[in-house]
Amino acid sequence: MSTGSGEDHWEAELRMLRQEIQELRAEQKEMAAAINQLVTTFRSLAAHLGIAGEPYARKGGPDRDLPGFA
């Protein structure tokens, strides 16, 4: 039994997985950019419609427990 072909198989598999990870990361960056654009659009619409004059700010300190959450 030759270990060379087994190693070649795993190296090819690793290359394919690395390529897939790179593609997923690129897609994540595109999705993040699209989400940022949506947030900007919704904020400008809310300000235009008078729904929100200021950005959302949580009342109380960050340590404050929210009702209904454990």
C-alpha positions as CSV (number, residue, x, y, z in Angstrom):
1,M,0.0,0.0,0.0
2,S,1.4,3.4,-1.0
3,T,1.0,6.3,1.4
4,G,1.7,8.8,-1.4
5,S,-1.7,8.5,-3.0
6,G,-3.4,8.7,0.4
7,E,-1.6,11.9,1.2
8,D,-2.4,13.3,-2.2
9,H,-6.0,12.6,-1.6
10,W,-6.0,14.5,1.8
11,E,-4.0,17.4,0.3
12,A,-6.6,17.7,-2.5
13,E,-9.4,17.5,0.0
14,L,-7.7,20.2,2.1
15,R,-7.3,22.5,-0.9
16,M,-11.0,22.1,-1.8
17,L,-12.0,22.9,1.8
18,R,-9.8,26.0,1.9
19,Q,-11.3,27.1,-1.4
20,E,-14.8,26.6,0.0
21,I,-13.9,28.6,3.1
22,Q,-12.6,31.5,1.0
23,E,-15.8,31.5,-1.0
24,L,-17.9,31.5,2.2
25,R,-15.9,34.4,3.7
26,A,-16.4,36.4,0.5
27,E,-20.2,35.7,0.6
28,Q,-20.2,36.7,4.3
29,K,-18.5,40.0,3.4
30,E,-21.1,40.7,0.7
31,M,-24.0,39.9,3.1
32,A,-22.5,42.2,5.7
33,A,-22.3,45.0,3.2
34,A,-25.9,44.4,2.1
35,I,-27.1,44.4,5.7
36,N,-25.2,47.6,6.4
37,Q,-26.9,49.2,3.4
38,L,-30.4,48.0,4.7
39,V,-29.7,49.4,8.1
40,T,-28.7,52.7,6.6
41,T,-31.8,52.7,4.4
42,F,-34.2,51.9,7.3
43,R,-32.6,54.5,9.5
44,S,-33.0,57.2,6.9
45,L,-36.6,56.1,6.2
46,A,-37.4,56.1,10.0
47,A,-36.0,59.6,10.3
48,H,-37.8,60.8,7.2
49,L,-41.1,59.4,8.4
50,G,-40.6,60.9,11.9
51,I,-40.7,57.5,13.5
52,A,-37.2,57.8,15.0
53,G,-35.5,61.1,15.4
54,E,-32.5,59.7,17.2
55,P,-30.8,56.3,17.0
56,Y,-32.1,53.7,19.3
57,A,-30.5,53.7,22.7
58,R,-31.2,51.1,25.4
59,K,-32.6,52.6,28.6
60,G,-30.7,51.7,31.8
61,G,-27.3,50.3,32.2
62,P,-25.9,47.3,30.2
63,D,-26.2,45.2,33.4
64,R,-29.9,45.7,33.7
65,D,-31.9,42.5,33.3
66,L,-34.6,42.5,30.6
67,P,-38.0,41.1,31.6
68,G,-38.7,37.6,30.3
69,F,-35.0,36.7,29.7
70,A,-33.1,34.5,32.1
